[in-house]
């Protein structure tokens, strides 16, 4: 492969920068939750947050919204249930399904963490103009759509 056809340095590759940023965000979330005294993974947090938005969702609904495959959602919900952050209840409309609900313990955690989220977000996005954040969000959503169209 000639130099004109060779890709540039890995550090310049947008996919690599996104991957690296995702890892930093993950570490930041883990450290933040530990600071509150909670051992919660980002994946668990996303499920708790979705349930805070709308309690009583099925695992299928959660997997579609979180973009996790169903075995992963089952594993994450199992871990949350074991730690008494969620409970499964039979769906009154379909006995084959279970709905996932927050527990008193997870509501307590959310009541502790949620008020601080705006300040935490301002901290990690400091120095970045709001218009740049909007463009970044739009570009990443388009990138996600482009890739999803190919799947």
Secondary structure as UniProt FT lines:
FT   TURN            3..5
FT   HELIX           10..12
FT   HELIX           14..35
FT   TURN            36..37
FT   HELIX           42..53
FT   STRAND          57..58
FT   HELIX           59..66
FT   HELIX           70..82
FT   TURN            83..84
FT   STRAND          86..91
FT   TURN            92..93
FT   STRAND          94..102
FT   HELIX           104..113
FT   HELIX           114..116
FT   HELIX           117..124
FT   TURN            125..127
FT   HELIX           130..150
//
